[in-house]
Amino acid sequence: MQNSNELCPVLFIPHGGGPLPLLGNLNHQTLVSFLKEITPVLGFPSSILIISAHWEEEIATITSGKNPSLIYDYYGFPDQAYAIEYPAVGNPELAEKIYDFLQADSIEAKLDDERGFDHGVFVPLKIMYPEANIPCLQLSLLNSLSSGSHIKIGRALSKLRHENILIIGSGFSFHNMKALMSGSSNEDHKNEQFEEWLIETCTNPGLSASERETRLIDWINAPFARYCHPREEHLLPLHICMGMCESPAKLAFEGFVAGKKTSAFLWH
């Protein structure tokens, strides 16, 4: 995937609504196409580390089991949604290394050899790497939901970019569930203005790394921030991704998922 002088890619993606990307849902077709098309750009990593919006802990926690199970953390879907398989193995040695990197930067951390992968992990990976032949790990968010703390985690893990490891932040740049489920377009201008701000923040080469960081820490002051994220857990994987990268991102995807505009960002 890389030579010794290249940094491994970091990718922030929207993972869609529950298992819907795997169930042929029409509102997720553009997302599924993007996830399939981006994979050749990323290459074949030796391991994948995913930060999912669906796992929060008091301290940064890393899956360290050898054969993680799947957590079907959604409800009300057809039986097939609970029979999805993604038998990727874990990577306990890499989990230990991530733990050490965090501890070295005075970030409290722990290993969890029992937790499995939630749908923020196995849904996009089943589309991107369907053979499930790459070891995977998951890193939790902090339940404090502190923007600065998540950027700091990313900075501590930036050393991973010198190894053949793909890092994915799995969230959603728009996550107002009431708006997503209503299907109403009355407030689409709010969605669009926040997306414009987020794209500017992540991709504008005219911003310095510190300016990007400040904007993302203060994301609550962006246009219609709380409308787009009544709770910020789906945005915070982006903070970790940005913390890992000094350069601006490239806009990898700008489209509609479940009727709302959303974006994906790639550092490569």
N, C-alpha and C positions, 0 to 999 in steps of 0.2 A: 504493500500500500504506500510506502514511503521509502526514501533513501535517508541516509544519516543526516542530511542537511535540511530535510523537510519536517514540518510539524504535522502531526496527525490531525484529521478534521474534527471539528466540533460542530454539532448540528442541533438547532432547536426546532422542534416540529409541533404542530397541532396533532393530537392523536385521535381527535374525533369523539363521537358520543358512544361510550361503552364499546360493545362489540360490533357496532353497526358497520364499520369499514370492512369487516369480514363476512357480513351477512348480505352483501349486495345492495345495500341501501343507496338509493339514487342520489341522495344529498351528500354522499361521501365519495362519489366517483372521481372528482377532481383530486381529492386528497389521496385516494388509492393510487391514481395514476402518477402523482408526484412521488409518492414513496417508492414506487417501483422504478421510476426513472432516475431517482437520485442515487440509487444503490451503486451503479457502475462508477459514478463519480467518487464514491467513498472507498471503493476497492474492497479488499478482503482483509479485515483486521484480525489480529490474533485473539483479541477479546473485545467485548463491548461493555461499556459502563453506561447505564441509563439512570438519569435522575427523573423520577416520575412524580407528577403532581399528587399522586394518590397514596403517598406514604409520608407521614410526619412523625417525628420522634422528638423528645426533649433534647437529645444530642445527636450529632451526625452518626448514622448507623449504616453499616455496609453488610449486604448479604454475603455470607461466607460458607454456605453449604455447598456440598459437591453436586447435588442433584435437586435443585429447587423445584418445588411444586408450583402449580398455578393457583392464583387467588381470583376467583370469579366475583369480583367486587362490583357487581351490578345486579339489577333485579328487573323482572318483568319482561324478559326476552324469551324467544323460543328455546326449546330444549337444546337445539344445536349450539347455542351460545355457551352452554355449560359442558359441552363435550369437546371444546376446542383444545387442541394439544400443541404444546411447544416445548419439546423435551431437550432444550439446551442445557448443557452442564454448567455448573458454576466454576469459579476460579478462586479457591481459598488463598492461594499464594498472592494473587493480585489484591485480594481483599486485605490481606495483611499489609501490603505495601501502601495501599490507600490509607489505611489506618495510621501507619507510621508517618506518612506525609502530613496528615491532619494534626497528629500529635506534635510533630516538629514545629508547626506553626501555632501551637498553643490552642488548638481547636479540639475540644473534648469530643471523643468518638468511641464507638464500640462496634463489635462484630456480632452478627446474628446468624447462626448456622441453621436456624429453623424456618425463618420466613421465606415464603415463595415470591414469585413475580406477580404483580398486579397487572390489570389490563393496560395500564400506561406503558408497560414493558412488552407484554406478549402480543398485543394487537398490532402495533406498528412493526415489530420484528418479524411477525409471521408474514407480513407483506414484503418487507425489505429483504429478509434472509430466510426464506421459507424452509430451507433444509435444516434449520436449527443446529447447524454444525459449527457454531462459533461460541465459545464460552462467554457467559453473560454474568454481570453483577448489577445490583441495584443499590443506589445511594439514596437515603431518605432526605427529605426536607427537615427543617427545624420547625417545631410547632410554635415557636415565637413569631414566625413569619417576618423576621427582620430582613429587610432588603440588604443592608450592609453586611450582615452575617453571612448571607448566601454568596455575595460577591467575594467575601473573604475565603469561603470554602473553595470557590473556583480558583482563586489565586493560589491557594495551598496545593491544589491539584494540577496546576499548570505544568508541572514536571512530566505528567503523563503524556503530554503532547509530543515528547521526544521518543515515545515508544509506539509500537504498532497497535494502538488502542483507539477505537472509535468511541467518542463521548457523545451521547445524545441527551438533550433536555427534552423531556416529553410532557408537554402541557397544552396550552391553548392561548393564543394571544387575545382571544375574546372568550369570556366565560361567564356570561350572565345567563344562568340556566332558565330563568323565567322568560327572557327574551328569546332564547333558542327554542324553547318548547312552544311558545305562542305563535311563532311564525310571522309575527307582525313586522311590517317594514316601517312603522311610524317613526322609529328612532334610529333609523339606519345611519343618519348623518353623525350621530354620536359614535357609533361603531367606526365609521370611516375616518373621523377626525382623530380618534385615538390611534388607529392603525397608521395614519400618516405621521403622527408624532413618534410612534414606536419605530417605524422604518427609518425616519430621520435620525433617531437616536442611535440605532444599531449600525447603520450603513454609511452615514455621511463622513467622507474622508476628511472633511474640514473640521471635524470635532477631534479634540485630543482624547487620549484614553481616559484622562481624569475628568474631562467634560462629559464623556459618555457615562462614566461611572456615576457622576453626580446626578445626571438626568435620571438614570435608572434607579438610584437610591431614592430620589424624590419623585418617583413615578406617579405618586398620588396627586401631584399638581398638574399632570398632563390633562389635556381636554377630555372630559367625561370619563376620567379614570375609574371612578367607583361605579359608574353605570356598566362599564365593560368588565370590571372585576369587583363585584360586591365583596368577594374574598379573594385574596391574591395568590392562592396556592398554585393556580395554573400558570401564573406568570413567573414565579420564582425559579423554576428550572432555567429560565433565560438568564437570570442573574448569575447563576453558577457558571453557565456557559460563557457569559461575557467576562466574568472574573478570570477565566482561564486564558483569555485572549487579549493581547494588547492592540491588535489591529482591528479596523472596522470589519463588520460582517458583509457578506453579499446576500442580497435578497434572493432566497432560493425558491420561494413560493409565495404568490400573492393571489388568493382566490377565495372562493366561497365554500364553506363547509356548513351544512345544515342551515343554509340561507344567510350566514353572517360572514363578513369579510375577515380573513385571518391570514397570518403570514408565517413563513419559516425562514430561518437565517442560518447561513453556513459560513464558518471560518475555516479556511482551507489553505 
